[in-house]
Amino acid sequence: MPTTAIPTVLRDPGFLFWAPLGSTLPAMTVVGSKFTDAWPVAWISLGATKDGSKLKYSTKLEAISVAEIFDPIQWVTTEREGSFAFALANYTLANLNRAMNTGTLTTVSGSGTTLLSKLSPPTPGNEIRAMLGFESTDATLRGVAYQTIQGGDVEMEFQRAPDNTVIPCEFNFEVPTSGIPVDFWAAGVARTGA
C-alpha cells in the first residue's frame, strides 16, 4: 500500500507590506530554514487584516483547432492576470491613501493631539503604482508583486461593535519593466518541495 508524506502546509495569514516602485528587496537571508532579515525601511507594514489576504493568479487558455481533428491540437495562453485582495483592519488615512492609489494627504493645521489632516484621492490618470510584499507567519515564504494598482471597490461599512470598519483592497498586478509581475522565495528544503 502506498504511503503519503505529511504535507508542508502553510497556516495563518502572514504579513503584508507596501513600498514605492523600484524599492530595494529584502536580502533574503535564510538561517535555520527561515528568513531572518528585515524588510528594508521603504517597505511599510500594512498591519492587520480582517480575514488575511487572497492571492489570485489566473491564466486563460484558448484552443487551436483544425477541421480534421476533434480535439484541440494545442492550447495557448491568451491572457494572464493576478491580484492580492485583503481588508485592512488598521483604519488610518495613510492606509486609506494607499487604497486610493496615493492621492494627497496633507496637514491642515496643528500637530500631535491638535493635528488636522485631509486626504484627497488622486485625479484619474494620476494614480501611483506600488509594490506589494508578503511574508508567511512562519517566515518560510515571501512574495513580491513588483507593480500593482488598487482597482477594487473601497466600500466601507460603518457598523456597531463587535464589527469594525475595514479598508477593502484589491491590488492588481501589472507588468513592470523587468517583464516579471511577481516572484516567490522559499526558505529551506521543506518549503521548496520535491
N, C-alpha and C positions, 0 to 999 in steps of 0.2 A: 504494500500500500504506500503510495507517495506521501511525503510529508510537506507541509507548508511552513516556511520560515515565519517567525513573528515579524509583522510588518513594521517598518520605520514610520510611525505616524507623526503627524505634525499637529500639535494641540495649541490651544489658547490663541488669542487674537494677534499677538505681535505688536510691533510699534511702527508708526508711520512718520515720515519726515518730508519736509518741503524745502526746496532750495531754488535759487535763481538758476536760469540756464547756464551751462558751462561751469558749474561749481565742481570743485575737486571731489573725487570719490574717496570713500574711506580707504585706508591702506590694505584692508582685507587680511589682517594679521590673524593667523589661526594658531592657537595653543590648546592642547587637550581636546581637540575636535570641536572647538568653539571659537567664534570671532571674539577677540579680546581688545581690539582697538575701538576708539570712539569715532563717531561720525564727525567730520570736520565742522567747524563753527558755522559755516554758511547753511548747514542743514538744520532747520528748525523742527523740533518735535511738535507734531500736531496735537499731541495729548490724547486723552481717552476718546473712545468712540462708543456709540450706543451698543452696537452688536458686532464689533470687529469690522473687517474690510472684506471686499469681494473683488477678486481679480477675474476679469473676463477676457478671454483671448479667442477670437473666432476666425476660422478660415473657411471661406466659401469656395467650393469646388464646382466646376461645370464639366459635363461630359462632352468629349469629342466622339461623334458617332459617324458611321458610314452606312450607306443603304444596304450593303450586303451582309452586315453582321448585326445581330440583335443587341448584343451587349456593347457598352461603351468600349472603344479601343484605347482610350486614355482619359484620365481625369486631370484637369489643370486648375491651378489656383487662379482665381479671378479677383479675389478680394480678401483682405485680412484686416482685422481691427481689434484693438484691445482697450481696456479701461480698468481703473481702480475705483470702486464705489464704497462709500462709508458715510456715516453720520457723526460729525464731530460733537462730542459732549462738552468740550471746552468752549463755551459760548463767549467769545471775545470779538471785538471789532477787527483785530488782526486776523483771526480765523475767518470771519465773515468776508473780509477783504480778499483773502486767498480764494474763497469760494466764488467771489465775483470777478476773478481773474485780475486782481490787483488794480483797484481804482485809486482814489485819492483819499488817504487817511491823514487828516490834518488836526493840529491843535488849535482850537478856537480861542481858549483862554485858560489861565490858571496853570497849576502844577500840583502834583501829589493828590491830596484829597479834594482840591478845588479844580482839578483838570477837567476841561470840557473838550471832547473830541468829536469830529464829524467825519463820516465815511460817505463818499460819493462813488458809485460804480463807474467803471471806465466807459467812455463813449464807444459804440460799436465800431469794431475795426482797430481799437487801441488796447485790446486785451493783452495781458502779459502772460506768456507761456512760462511754465516752471518744470522743474524736475521733481519726481516723487521717489521716495525710498521706502523700503520695507525691511524690517528685521524680525525674524521669528522670536518668540518669547524665550526659547531655549538657546538663542544665539548660534544656531546652526545653518540658517538660511538667510540670505539677503537678496534683494532685488532692487533694481533701479530702472525707472522709466525716464528716458533722457529728455523728452519733450512732451508736455501734456498741456491740455487746456480743459478747464472745468466746463462741461457742457450739459450737465444735468439740471433739473429743476432745483432751485434753492427755495424749497417750500417748507416754511417753519410753522409748527403748531405750538401756540402758547396755551398750555393747559395747566390744570390744577395738579398739585403733587399727589401721588408719587411720580407722575410723569414729569419729564423735564424737556425743555426746548433744545433741539439739536440743530446743527447746520448740515443738511444733506449735501453730499458732493459726488460727482462722477467725473473724474479726470480722465479724459480720452487721450490715447497715445497718438502722437504724430511722428512722422519720420524726421529725425534730426539730420544734420549734415553728414554724420557718420553713416547713415543709412540703417542703423540698428535701433529700433524703438525701445527695446527692453533687454536687460541681461539679468541672469540669476547666478549666484555663487553659493556653493555648499561648503561647509566646514566639516572635515572628517570623512572617513570612508563610509560610514553607515548612511549618512545623508546623500552621498553621491549615488549609491546603489550599484547594482550589477548590470 
